[in-house]
């Protein structure tokens, strides 16, 4: 875990997990890097009660400056940089989500789907391009969330054995 990363004391991180600089893992999140690794990239935020699991065929990567919403579930997938995975979203095995995507709350992204960079997937499952205004709104929202992390109490520093 990078020195500038923040993992809440009530988060669970198990196995081969890399948490890069300025990344945050919020209370109740579960990240399991077994049997393959999980990478939470620089500046990414994993919110409350999210579950991130590798599977037998794929690890998980959450791209730089991306945000994983409350109670999202990611299994064996890749999330690009500056993407928003909304609350309650399910991203299943083998999925690749490009950079700058927005996946709205409650959406299920089915196995092996390939989501092009700059795509918004709405609650109905319909896909359309992400507008510049939506991108700017997401980045502003992400910054506000990042600042609230410290209101949640003590942080747990994870240290490598040895």
C-alpha positions as CSV (number, residue, x, y, z in Angstrom):
1,X,0.0,0.0,0.0
2,X,1.4,3.4,-0.9
3,X,2.1,5.7,2.0
4,X,-0.4,8.3,0.7
5,X,-3.2,5.7,0.3
6,X,-6.0,5.7,2.9
7,X,-7.8,2.5,3.9
8,X,-10.5,2.8,6.6
9,X,-10.2,0.6,9.7
10,X,-13.6,-1.0,8.8
11,X,-12.5,-2.0,5.3
12,X,-11.3,-5.6,4.6
13,X,-8.3,-6.1,2.2
14,X,-7.2,-9.7,1.6
15,X,-4.6,-11.3,-0.6
16,X,-2.7,-9.8,-3.5
17,X,-4.0,-6.2,-3.5
18,X,-2.1,-3.1,-4.6
19,X,-3.4,0.2,-3.4
20,X,-1.5,3.0,-5.2
21,X,-0.8,6.7,-4.2
22,X,-3.8,8.8,-3.0
23,X,-6.3,6.0,-3.4
24,X,-9.0,5.6,-0.8
25,X,-10.9,2.5,0.5
26,X,-14.0,3.4,2.6
27,X,-15.7,1.6,5.5
28,X,-17.2,-1.8,4.8
29,X,-15.5,-2.3,1.5
30,X,-14.1,-5.8,0.8
31,X,-11.3,-6.2,-1.7
32,X,-10.1,-9.8,-2.3
33,X,-7.0,-10.4,-4.4
34,X,-7.3,-14.1,-4.7
35,X,-6.6,-16.1,-6.8
36,X,-5.4,-13.2,-9.0
37,X,-4.3,-9.6,-8.1
38,X,-6.4,-6.5,-7.6
39,X,-5.0,-3.0,-8.3
40,X,-6.6,0.1,-7.0
41,X,-4.8,2.7,-9.1
42,X,-3.6,6.2,-8.2
43,X,-6.3,8.5,-6.8
44,X,-9.1,5.9,-7.2
45,X,-11.9,5.8,-4.6
46,X,-13.7,2.7,-3.5
47,X,-16.8,3.7,-1.5
48,X,-18.8,2.1,1.4
49,X,-19.7,-1.6,1.2
50,X,-18.3,-2.2,-2.3
51,X,-17.0,-5.7,-3.1
52,X,-14.0,-6.2,-5.5
53,X,-13.0,-9.8,-6.2
54,X,-10.6,-11.4,-8.7
55,X,-11.8,-14.6,-10.2
56,X,-10.0,-17.6,-11.8
57,X,-9.5,-16.0,-15.1
58,X,-9.1,-12.3,-14.4
59,X,-7.7,-9.9,-11.8
60,X,-9.3,-6.5,-11.2
61,X,-7.9,-3.1,-12.0
62,X,-9.7,0.1,-11.0
63,X,-8.1,2.9,-13.1
64,X,-6.6,6.2,-11.9
65,X,-9.0,8.7,-10.5
66,X,-12.0,6.4,-10.9
67,X,-14.8,6.1,-8.4
68,X,-16.6,2.9,-7.4
69,X,-19.9,3.8,-5.8
70,X,-21.5,2.4,-2.6
71,X,-22.4,-1.3,-2.8
72,X,-21.0,-1.8,-6.3
73,X,-19.7,-5.3,-7.1
74,X,-16.7,-5.8,-9.4
75,X,-15.6,-9.3,-10.3
76,X,-12.6,-10.1,-12.6
77,X,-12.9,-6.9,-14.6
78,X,-11.0,-3.8,-15.8
79,X,-12.2,-0.2,-15.1
80,X,-10.4,2.6,-17.0
81,X,-9.2,5.9,-15.7
82,X,-11.6,8.7,-14.6
83,X,-14.6,6.4,-14.8
84,X,-17.6,6.4,-12.5
85,X,-19.1,3.1,-11.4
86,X,-22.4,4.1,-9.7
87,X,-23.9,2.8,-6.5
88,X,-25.1,-0.8,-6.7
89,X,-23.6,-1.4,-10.2
90,X,-22.5,-5.0,-10.9
91,X,-19.6,-5.4,-13.3
92,X,-19.1,-9.1,-14.1
93,X,-16.3,-11.4,-15.2
94,X,-14.2,-10.4,-18.2
95,X,-15.7,-6.9,-18.6
96,X,-13.5,-4.0,-19.8
97,X,-14.8,-0.5,-19.2
98,X,-12.9,2.2,-21.0
99,X,-11.6,5.6,-19.7
100,X,-14.0,8.4,-18.8
101,X,-17.1,6.2,-18.6
102,X,-20.2,6.6,-16.4
103,X,-22.2,3.6,-15.4
104,X,-25.3,4.7,-13.6
105,X,-26.6,3.2,-10.4
106,X,-28.0,-0.3,-10.5
107,X,-26.8,-1.3,-13.9
108,X,-25.5,-4.8,-14.5
109,X,-22.6,-5.0,-17.1
110,X,-22.7,-8.6,-18.3
111,X,-19.9,-11.0,-18.6
112,X,-17.2,-10.1,-21.2
113,X,-18.8,-6.8,-22.3
114,X,-16.4,-4.2,-23.8
115,X,-17.5,-0.7,-23.0
116,X,-15.8,2.0,-25.2
117,X,-14.1,4.9,-23.6
118,X,-16.4,7.9,-23.1
119,X,-19.6,5.9,-22.8
120,X,-22.5,6.5,-20.4
121,X,-24.7,3.5,-19.6
122,X,-28.0,4.5,-18.1
123,X,-30.3,2.7,-15.8
124,X,-32.3,1.4,-18.9
125,X,-29.1,-0.2,-20.2
126,X,-28.9,2.2,-23.1
127,X,-25.5,3.5,-24.0
128,X,-24.6,7.0,-25.3
129,X,-21.6,9.3,-25.3
130,X,-20.5,11.1,-22.1
131,X,-20.8,14.9,-22.5
132,X,-18.1,17.3,-21.4
133,X,-20.5,18.7,-18.8
134,X,-21.1,15.2,-17.3
135,X,-17.3,14.6,-17.2
136,X,-16.7,17.9,-15.3
137,X,-19.6,17.2,-12.9
138,X,-18.2,13.8,-12.1
139,X,-14.6,15.1,-11.4
140,X,-16.0,17.8,-9.2
141,X,-18.2,15.3,-7.3
142,X,-15.2,12.9,-6.9
143,X,-13.1,15.7,-5.4
144,X,-15.8,16.5,-2.8
145,X,-16.1,12.8,-1.9
146,X,-12.3,12.5,-1.5
147,X,-12.3,15.3,1.1
148,X,-15.1,13.7,3.1
149,X,-13.0,10.5,3.8
150,X,-11.4,12.0,6.9
151,X,-14.9,12.5,8.6
152,X,-15.2,8.7,8.9
153,X,-12.7,8.3,11.8
154,X,-9.5,6.5,12.3
155,X,-7.6,5.0,9.3
156,X,-5.9,1.6,9.3
157,X,-2.5,1.5,7.8
158,X,-1.8,-1.7,6.1
159,X,1.8,-2.9,6.3
160,X,3.4,-5.6,4.3
161,X,4.9,-8.4,6.4
162,X,8.7,-8.6,6.5
